[in-house]
């Protein structure tokens, strides 16, 4: 068995003397570099969430010149992630064995797609962005980590974004609000997130993270009231019906998981599987892969108040489906389609077909995956989701409260990607959250395996110490001198 004591302090965190005393899932604690890791992950999340155009009023099709500051920040984050992995290389190898295998396969597919990409340079750039997120998130769980750190980081980051968005809206309402006059844009806030759907998605994540903190008794009520109130306010101001729906159902799922009687919690895995299966079924209906599933969409239309076109998204999906037919198996390269309203970009077709409107994404995470990496990429995504769910259910057996948060996050992302493109996307701020969750799950399962091995070894050593073999019976015999031995 591999024990932390056998390795250098620079490779893996130390094992406390009380590591084998109980079954506490947070028995491996390393807080020496917690502040540094917090700073890195917060900078990453803000970099992913706040677009460079947030302080620049512009029309949809304008392209700003690249920012030297953002490039320097990106390179700094990449180098920092590399240094952490090299510093704790042995722990990184152990952690990689527990990481979702389809997640690793998906990263390999992204890199391989450079070979057939229609814009190889763009694909390489997007891969570097994905790699940066993976290195920082992976490094974060290898230093300064404990079992509740994931929700603490995400709650802090997204609450700060919500507070900043409200302040920004009060100071500069002309920049923090959408400029359109349509039904879905009029009066909607986008805050620091660049668009209303981004603010809605971020606020929906913050809402159910605060609800989880309250239900799990990890935060005091006054903190919950402030954090939840700020997040819910941004959610309503965003006018994002998809975000409202995902937040509502995620909160309902959390109440179901965390307020169910303990004697009936063993049924929760089946309930979660049913919930996820229904969402995947709705995803197939939206994708229109199997005819006859249209009736499933009517409840969503009624709940969100959208029309049958999902606010014009079905027209975008039709154009994307036409492009998918050109390379259905492997796609046209990761991130190579949405490179901007440029003449050389295949996505510039929207400028003529959509009245000079450029959507920047397919507004469906599954379609964008197929468009970039084909049905091979979609199969990897589905495999990643299944393994993520399986690992979360495995975590439920020994850390039920933490597992409930991962399940709610998966559920929220499944709903959000019905009308937004966020699955494993280098342009989506939620990619940093799901990636951090992926590595956090791996670390939790690795800790549990080590804990069980340590307890088994301690039990074996205790039995060995208490075992005293019986002495062989001494043989007595009479000697010739009459002495008895």
C-alpha positions in Angstrom: 0.0 0.0 0.0 1.2 3.5 -0.8 1.4 5.7 2.3 2.0 9.4 2.3 4.7 9.0 4.8 6.9 7.2 2.3 7.0 10.1 -0.1 8.5 13.5 -0.1 6.5 16.4 1.4 6.8 18.1 -2.0 5.0 15.3 -3.8 1.9 14.6 -1.7 0.4 16.1 1.4 1.3 14.5 4.7 -0.9 12.0 6.6 -1.9 13.1 10.1 -1.2 10.8 13.0 -4.9 10.4 13.4 -5.4 9.3 9.8 -6.6 5.8 10.8 -8.6 6.8 13.8 -11.9 7.2 12.1 -13.8 7.4 8.9 -13.8 11.1 8.4 -13.7 11.8 4.6 -11.5 14.9 5.2 -8.7 12.9 6.9 -6.1 14.2 4.4 -5.8 17.9 5.0 -3.0 20.1 3.6 -3.6 23.8 4.3 -0.1 25.2 3.9 -0.7 26.6 0.4 -4.4 27.3 0.7 -4.3 31.0 0.1 -2.1 30.7 -3.0 -4.4 28.1 -4.5 -7.5 30.1 -3.7 -5.9 33.1 -5.5 -5.1 31.1 -8.6 -8.5 29.5 -8.9 -10.3 32.8 -8.3 -8.2 34.5 -10.9 -9.0 31.7 -13.3 -12.7 31.8 -12.7 -12.8 35.6 -13.1 -10.7 35.3 -16.3 -13.1 32.8 -17.7 -16.3 34.6 -16.6 -15.7 38.3 -17.4 -15.2 38.9 -21.1 -12.8 41.4 -22.5 -15.7 43.4 -24.0 -17.6 44.0 -20.8 -16.4 47.6 -20.5 -16.7 48.2 -24.2 -20.1 49.0 -25.6 -20.2 47.5 -29.1 -22.5 45.9 -31.6 -22.6 42.1 -31.9 -20.2 41.8 -34.9 -17.4 44.0 -33.7 -14.1 42.3 -32.9 -11.8 43.9 -30.4 -8.0 43.6 -30.8 -6.3 41.1 -28.5 -5.4 42.4 -25.1 -1.8 42.1 -24.0 -2.9 42.0 -20.4 -5.2 39.0 -20.9 -2.5 37.2 -22.9 0.0 37.7 -20.2 -2.5 36.5 -17.6 -3.3 33.4 -19.6 0.4 32.6 -19.9 1.0 33.2 -16.2 -1.9 30.8 -15.3 -0.5 28.2 -17.7 3.0 28.4 -16.2 1.6 28.3 -12.6 -0.4 25.2 -13.4 2.6 23.5 -14.9 4.8 24.3 -11.9 2.2 22.9 -9.5 2.0 19.6 -11.4 5.8 19.3 -11.7 6.1 20.2 -8.0 3.7 17.4 -6.9 4.3 15.1 -9.9 3.9 11.9 -7.9 0.5 12.9 -6.4 -0.5 14.1 -9.9 0.1 10.6 -11.3 -1.9 9.0 -8.5 -4.8 11.5 -9.0 -4.8 10.9 -12.8 -5.7 7.2 -12.2 -8.9 8.3 -10.5 -9.9 11.1 -12.9 -12.8 10.4 -15.2 -11.3 8.5 -18.1 -13.6 9.9 -20.6 -12.5 13.4 -19.6 -8.9 12.5 -20.4 -10.0 10.9 -23.6 -11.9 14.0 -24.6 -8.8 16.2 -24.0 -6.8 13.8 -26.2 -9.5 14.1 -28.9 -9.3 17.9 -28.8 -5.5 17.8 -29.3 -5.8 15.1 -32.1 -8.5 17.2 -33.9 -5.7 19.6 -34.9 -4.9 17.1 -37.6 -8.3 17.5 -39.4 -9.3 21.0 -38.1 -10.4 23.5 -40.7 -8.5 26.1 -38.6 -5.6 24.3 -36.9 -4.2 27.5 -35.3 -7.5 28.2 -33.6 -7.8 24.6 -32.4 -4.3 24.7 -30.8 -5.1 28.0 -29.1 -8.4 26.6 -27.7 -6.6 23.5 -26.5 -4.1 25.6 -24.6 -7.0 27.4 -22.9 -8.5 24.0 -22.0 -5.1 22.7 -20.7 -4.7 25.9 -18.6 -8.0 25.3 -16.9 -7.2 21.6 -16.3 -3.7 22.4 -14.8 -5.0 25.0 -12.4 -8.0 23.0 -11.3 -5.9 19.8 -10.9 -3.3 21.7 -9.1 -5.9 23.2 -6.8 -7.0 19.8 -5.5 -3.4 18.7 -4.9 -2.5 21.5 -2.4 -4.5 23.3 0.2 -7.5 21.0 -0.2 -10.1 19.5 2.1 -13.5 17.9 1.4 -15.6 21.1 1.6 -13.2 23.3 -0.3 -14.9 22.9 -3.6 -18.1 24.6 -2.6 -16.3 27.2 -0.6 -14.3 28.3 -3.6 -17.2 28.3 -6.0 -19.6 30.0 -3.6 -17.0 32.7 -3.0 -16.1 33.3 -6.6 -19.7 33.4 -7.9 -21.0 35.5 -5.1 -18.3 38.1 -5.7 -19.4 38.1 -9.4 -23.0 38.7 -8.4 -22.1 41.5 -6.0 -19.8 43.0 -8.7 -22.6 42.7 -11.3 -25.1 44.6 -9.1 -22.6 47.3 -8.3 -21.7 47.6 -12.0 -25.3 47.8 -12.9 -25.8 50.7 -10.5 -22.7 52.6 -11.6 -22.9 52.0 -15.3 -26.4 50.7 -16.3 -25.8 51.4 -20.0 -23.0 48.8 -19.9 -24.5 46.3 -17.5 -27.8 46.0 -19.3 -28.7 44.5 -22.6 -29.2 47.0 -25.4 -31.8 45.1 -27.4 -35.6 45.8 -27.4 -36.8 42.2 -28.0 -38.9 40.4 -25.5 -36.0 38.5 -24.0 -33.6 41.4 -24.0 -35.6 44.4 -22.9 -34.7 45.4 -19.4 -32.4 42.3 -18.9 -29.1 42.7 -17.0 -25.9 41.1 -18.1 -23.7 42.5 -15.4 -20.0 41.6 -15.6 -20.7 38.5 -17.6 -21.1 40.0 -21.0 -24.6 38.8 -21.8 -27.8 38.1 -19.9 -27.6 34.3 -20.3 -24.1 34.3 -18.8 -25.3 36.2 -15.8 -28.3 33.9 -15.5 -26.2 30.8 -15.6 -23.7 32.1 -13.1 -26.4 33.2 -10.7 -28.2 29.9 -11.0 -25.0 28.1 -9.9 -24.6 30.5 -7.0 -28.2 30.0 -6.0 -28.1 26.2 -5.6 -24.6 26.4 -4.0 -26.0 28.6 -1.3 -29.0 26.4 -0.8 -26.7 23.4 -0.5 -24.6 25.3 2.1 -27.7 26.0 4.1 -29.2 22.5 3.8 -25.9 20.9 4.7 -25.4 23.3 7.7 -22.1 24.5 6.3 -23.0 28.2 6.4 -24.7 30.3 8.9 -28.2 31.6 8.1 -27.3 35.2 7.8 -24.6 34.4 5.3 -27.0 32.2 3.4 -29.6 35.0 3.4 -27.2 37.5 1.9 -25.6 35.2 -0.6 -28.8 33.6 -1.7 -30.5 37.0 -1.9 -27.8 38.6 -4.1 -27.7 35.5 -6.4 -31.5 35.3 -6.7 -31.7 39.0 -7.5 -29.2 38.6 -10.3 -31.1 35.6 -11.6 -34.3 37.5 -11.8 -32.6 40.6 -13.4 -31.0 38.4 -16.1 -34.5 37.4 -17.5 -32.9 34.1 -18.4 -35.7 31.5 -18.4 -33.3 28.6 -18.9 -31.2 29.7 -15.9 -34.4 30.1 -13.8 -35.5 26.6 -14.8 -32.1 25.0 -14.1 -31.9 26.7 -10.7 -35.4 25.7 -9.7 -35.0 22.1 -10.5 -31.5 21.9 -9.0 -32.8 23.3 -5.8 -35.7 20.9 -5.8 -33.3 18.0 -6.3 -31.1 19.2 -3.4 -34.1 19.4 -1.1 -35.1 15.9 -2.2 -31.6 14.5 -1.5 -30.7 16.3 1.7 -34.1 16.4 3.4 -35.2 12.8 2.6 -35.4 10.5 5.7 -32.0 8.8 6.2 -33.6 5.3 6.1 -34.7 6.0 2.5 -31.5 7.5 1.2 -30.6 4.2 -0.4 -33.3 4.9 -2.9 -31.8 8.2 -3.9 -29.4 6.7 -6.5 -32.4 5.4 -8.5 -34.2 8.7 -8.3 -31.0 10.6 -9.4 -30.6 8.1 -12.4 -34.3 8.8 -13.4 -33.8 12.6 -13.2 -30.6 12.4 -15.4 -32.3 10.0 -17.9 -35.2 12.4 -18.3 -32.9 15.3 -19.0 -30.9 13.3 -21.5 -34.2 12.3 -23.2 -35.2 16.0 -23.4 -31.8 16.6 -24.9 -32.5 14.1 -27.7 -35.9 15.8 -28.3 -34.2 19.2 -28.7 -31.6 17.8 -31.0 -34.4 16.2 -33.1 -32.3 13.0 -33.4 -35.3 10.7 -33.0 -38.6 11.8 -34.6 -41.7 11.8 -32.4 -40.2 13.3 -29.3 -41.5 16.8 -29.9 -44.3 16.4 -27.4 -41.7 16.3 -24.6 -40.7 19.9 -25.3 -44.1 21.4 -24.6 -43.7 21.4 -20.8 -40.4 23.3 -21.2 -42.0 25.8 -23.5 -44.9 26.4 -21.1 -42.5 26.7 -18.1 -40.0 29.1 -19.7 -42.5 31.1 -21.7 -40.5 30.6 -24.9 -42.1 29.9 -28.3 -41.6 26.7 -30.4 -38.4 28.1 -31.8 -36.8 28.6 -28.3 -36.3 32.4 -29.0 -35.0 31.7 -32.5 -32.6 29.0 -31.6 -34.1 26.3 -33.8 -33.0 28.4 -36.8 -29.5 28.4 -35.5 -29.7 24.6 -34.9 -30.8 24.1 -38.5 -27.7 25.8 -39.9 -25.5 23.9 -37.6 -27.0 20.6 -38.6 -26.2 21.4 -42.2 -22.6 21.9 -41.3 -22.4 18.7 -39.3 -23.3 16.7 -42.3 -20.0 17.7 -43.9 -18.0 15.8 -41.2 -20.4 13.9 -38.9 -17.9 11.4 -37.5 -15.0 13.6 -36.3 -16.3 17.1 -36.8 -14.3 20.0 -38.2 -11.9 20.6 -35.3 -12.3 21.8 -31.8 -13.3 25.5 -31.7 -12.6 25.9 -35.4 -16.2 26.9 -36.4 -17.0 29.8 -34.2 -14.0 32.0 -34.8 -15.9 35.2 -35.4 -17.8 37.0 -38.2 -14.9 36.7 -40.6 -15.0 35.9 -44.3 -12.8 32.8 -43.9 -15.0 31.4 -41.1 -17.8 28.9 -42.0 -19.9 30.4 -39.2 -20.1 33.7 -41.2 -23.0 32.1 -43.1 -25.2 33.4 -40.2 -24.6 37.0 -41.3 -26.5 36.3 -44.5 -29.0 33.8 -43.2 -29.8 35.5 -39.9 -30.1 39.1 -41.0 -26.6 40.1 -40.1 -26.8 38.4 -36.7 -23.9 36.4 -35.4 -24.8 34.1 -32.5 -21.2 33.2 -31.4 -22.4 29.6 -30.4 -25.0 27.0 -31.4 -26.9 27.6 -28.1 -26.9 23.9 -27.6 -24.0 22.2 -25.9 -24.6 18.9 -27.6 -24.8 20.3 -31.1 -21.6 22.3 -30.6 -19.8 19.1 -29.5 -21.0 17.2 -32.6 -20.1 20.2 -34.8 -16.5 20.4 -33.4 -15.7 16.7 -32.7 -18.4 14.7 -34.5 -20.4 11.9 -33.0 -17.1 10.5 -31.6 -16.9 13.6 -29.4 -20.6 13.2 -28.4 -20.0 9.6 -27.3 -17.0 10.8 -25.2 -19.2 13.5 -23.7 -21.9 11.0 -22.8 -19.3 8.7 -21.4 -18.0 11.5 -19.3 -21.5 12.3 -17.9 -22.2 8.6 -17.1 -18.8 8.2 -15.2 -19.3 11.6 -13.4 -22.7 10.4 -12.2 -21.4 6.9 -11.3 -18.5 8.5 -9.3 -21.0 10.8 -7.5 -23.2 7.9 -6.6 -20.1 6.0 -5.3 -19.3 9.1 -3.2 -22.8 9.0 -1.7 -21.9 5.8 0.2 -19.4 7.6 2.4 -19.9 11.4 1.9 -23.6 11.8 1.1 -23.8 15.6 1.5 -20.9 16.3 -0.8 -22.1 13.9 -3.4 -25.5 15.6 -3.5 -23.7 18.8 -4.5 -22.0 17.1 -7.4 -25.2 15.5 -8.6 -27.0 18.9 -8.5 -24.2 20.5 -10.5 -24.5 17.8 -13.1 -28.3 18.2 -13.2 -27.9 22.0 -13.6 -25.5 21.7 -16.5 -27.6 19.1 -18.2 -30.5 21.6 -18.3 -28.5 24.6 -19.2 -26.9 22.9 -22.2 -30.3 22.4 -23.7 -30.2 26.0 -24.9 -26.6 27.1 -24.2 -23.2 25.8 -25.3 -21.1 25.1 -22.2 -20.1 21.5 -22.3 -16.3 21.3 -22.0 -16.0 24.6 -23.9 -12.9 26.8 -23.5 -15.2 29.8 -23.9 -17.6 28.9 -21.1 -16.9 30.0 -17.5 -18.7 27.0 -16.2 -16.0 24.8 -17.7 -13.7 25.7 -14.8 -16.5 24.7 -12.3 -17.1 21.3 -13.9 -13.4 20.7 -14.3 -12.8 21.5 -10.7 -15.6 19.2 -9.8 -14.1 16.4 -11.9 -10.8 16.6 -10.1 -12.5 17.1 -6.7 -14.4 13.8 -7.3 -11.2 12.0 -8.2 -9.5 13.3 -5.0 -12.4 12.3 -2.8 -12.4 8.7 -4.2 -8.6 8.5 -3.9 -8.7 9.7 -0.3 -11.4 7.1 0.5 -9.4 4.3 -1.0 -6.3 5.3 0.9 -8.3 5.6 4.1 -9.7 2.1 3.7 -6.3 0.7 3.0 -4.9 2.5 6.0 -7.6 1.1 8.3 -7.1 -2.4 6.9 -3.4 -2.1 7.5 -3.9 -0.8 11.1 -6.3 -3.6 11.8 -3.8 -6.2 10.5 -0.9 -4.7 12.6 -3.1 -4.6 15.7 -4.0 -8.3 15.2 -0.3 -9.1 14.7 0.7 -7.2 17.8 -1.9 -9.0 20.0 -1.1 -12.4 18.6 1.3 -14.4 20.9 2.1 -17.9 19.6 1.9 -20.6 22.2 5.2 -22.1 23.4 5.8 -25.7 22.4 5.2 -28.1 25.3 8.5 -29.1 27.0 9.3 -32.7 26.9 10.1 -34.4 30.2 12.4 -37.4 30.3 14.3 -39.3 32.9 18.1 -39.2 32.6 20.4 -41.9 33.6 21.4 -39.9 36.7 17.8 -39.8 37.8 17.3 -36.1 37.0 14.2 -35.3 35.3 14.2 -32.9 32.4 
